[in-house]
């Protein structure tokens, strides 16, 4: 799971995109995951409508671009997404008269769910690896720089330690010895 190990706690207050990708979006709740997927679709050029919280009929987002309508069901789960969830999304596509239905998960699909997605031309699915690729494609993601805390600053003042500065030095010109022959 990215840079983290099982013993590391996930900081639920850190919502930076870099941290989301490193934690496989486990720092977000379901509604926040929907919002970040909506941002991705807006970046792709879609007009996105988020459905109200609660009983959403298997639809979290309705994305429109030109004549194409895509309903999106997001699953921010630890467990795999099952075939049942895929079929629910297919029914929701018909109910909303959408061209495609999309299931986006922060985990993976079961084998039967993958088969259902492959067999249906109007259902698409994105697992965590594909989702990360899309975010890296459409967003500039940089690791945040750790800021110095107030205590670190004060400690530095009293101990006389100054923050380290990186000094770029010019490279010394290299002298090439020439062989001089005496004639």
C-alpha positions in Angstrom: 0.0 0.0 0.0 2.3 2.8 -1.2 4.8 4.0 1.3 2.9 2.7 4.3 3.1 -0.5 6.3 0.5 -2.3 8.3 1.7 -0.7 11.5 1.4 2.9 10.2 -1.8 4.8 10.9 -3.5 6.6 8.1 -4.0 10.3 8.8 -7.7 10.8 8.0 -7.3 14.6 8.2 -4.7 14.7 5.3 -6.7 15.2 2.1 -3.8 16.1 -0.3 -4.0 14.3 -3.6 -0.5 12.8 -3.1 -1.5 11.3 0.3 -4.8 10.0 -1.2 -2.8 8.1 -3.9 -0.3 6.8 -1.4 -3.0 5.4 0.9 -5.2 4.1 -1.9 -7.8 6.7 -0.9 -8.3 5.0 2.5 -7.9 8.4 4.2 -11.3 9.5 2.6 -14.8 8.6 3.6 -17.3 7.5 0.9 -18.6 11.1 0.2 -15.1 12.5 0.0 -14.2 9.7 -2.4 -17.2 10.6 -4.6 -16.0 14.3 -4.6 -12.5 13.5 -5.7 -13.8 11.2 -8.5 -16.1 14.1 -9.6 -13.0 16.4 -9.7 -11.3 13.8 -12.0 -14.3 13.7 -14.4 -14.5 17.5 -14.5 -10.8 17.5 -15.4 -11.7 15.2 -18.2 -14.2 17.7 -19.6 -17.5 16.3 -18.2 -20.2 18.2 -16.5 -20.7 16.3 -13.2 -23.8 16.2 -11.0 -23.4 14.5 -7.6 -26.4 12.6 -6.3 -27.6 13.3 -2.7 -26.2 11.2 0.1 -28.2 8.2 1.1 -30.2 5.9 -1.1 -28.7 6.8 -4.4 -30.1 3.9 -6.5 -26.6 2.8 -7.3 -25.5 6.1 -8.8 -23.1 8.5 -7.1 -22.3 10.8 -10.0 -23.9 11.6 -13.4 -21.3 12.8 -15.8 -22.3 14.4 -19.2 -20.1 15.3 -22.1 -21.8 16.2 -25.4 -24.4 13.5 -26.0 -22.8 10.9 -23.8 -24.1 10.3 -20.3 -22.2 8.2 -17.8 -23.4 7.1 -14.4 -20.7 6.5 -11.9 -20.8 4.3 -8.8 -17.9 4.8 -6.5 -16.7 2.1 -4.0 -14.1 3.1 -1.5 -13.8 -0.3 0.0 -11.1 -2.5 1.5 -12.8 -5.7 0.1 -13.2 -6.6 -3.5 -16.3 -5.3 -5.5 -18.6 -8.2 -6.3 -20.6 -9.2 -9.4 -23.8 -8.2 -7.6 -22.5 -4.6 -7.4 -21.7 -4.6 -11.1 -25.2 -5.8 -12.0 -26.8 -3.2 -9.8 -25.0 -0.5 -11.6 -26.1 -2.0 -14.9 -29.7 -1.7 -13.8 -29.2 1.9 -12.7 -27.8 2.7 -16.1 -31.0 1.6 -17.7 -33.1 3.5 -15.1 -31.2 6.8 -15.8 -31.1 6.3 -19.6 -27.3 6.6 -19.6 -25.0 5.5 -22.3 -22.5 3.8 -20.0 -22.2 2.8 -16.3 -18.9 3.0 -14.6 -17.8 1.4 -11.3 -14.7 3.0 -9.8 -13.2 1.3 -6.8 -10.3 1.9 -4.5 -9.7 -1.8 -4.3 -10.2 -4.5 -7.0 -13.0 -6.6 -8.6 -13.8 -10.2 -8.0 -13.2 -12.6 -10.9 -17.0 -12.9 -11.6 -17.3 -9.0 -11.5 -14.4 -8.7 -14.0 -16.2 -11.2 -16.3 -19.5 -9.3 -16.1 -17.7 -6.1 -17.0 -15.9 -7.7 -20.0 -19.1 -9.2 -21.3 -21.2 -6.0 -21.1 -20.3 -3.4 -23.7 -22.0 -0.6 -21.6 -20.3 -1.3 -18.3 -16.8 -0.1 -17.4 -14.8 -0.7 -14.3 -11.7 1.0 -12.9 -9.6 -0.6 -10.1 -7.1 1.2 -7.9 -4.1 0.9 -10.3 -6.1 2.3 -13.2 -7.5 5.0 -11.0 -4.0 6.1 -9.9 -2.9 6.2 -13.5 -5.8 8.5 -14.4 -5.1 10.9 -11.6 -1.4 11.0 -12.5 -2.4 11.7 -16.1 -4.8 14.6 -15.4 -3.3 16.2 -12.3 0.2 17.4 -11.3 0.9 15.5 -8.1 3.8 16.4 -6.0 4.9 15.2 -2.6 4.2 17.9 0.0 7.3 19.4 1.6 7.4 19.0 5.4 7.1 22.4 7.1 9.2 23.1 10.1 7.1 23.2 13.3 7.3 26.1 15.7 9.1 23.9 18.3 11.7 23.0 15.7 12.2 26.7 14.9 12.5 27.7 18.6 14.9 24.8 19.3 17.0 25.9 16.4 17.2 29.5 17.7 18.3 28.4 21.2 20.8 25.8 20.0 22.3 28.0 17.4 21.5 25.5 14.6 20.5 27.2 11.4 18.4 25.4 8.8 20.6 23.7 6.2 20.8 25.5 2.9 21.8 23.7 -0.2 24.6 25.6 -1.8 25.2 25.0 -5.5 28.8 25.3 -6.4 30.2 25.9 -9.8 32.2 23.1 -11.2 35.8 23.9 -11.5 37.1 23.9 -15.0 39.0 20.8 -15.9 42.5 21.4 -17.3 43.7 19.0 -19.9 47.4 18.4 -20.0 48.8 18.7 -23.4 51.7 16.6 -24.3 54.5 19.0 -25.5 57.1 17.4 -27.6 60.4 19.0 -28.1 61.9 18.7 -31.5 
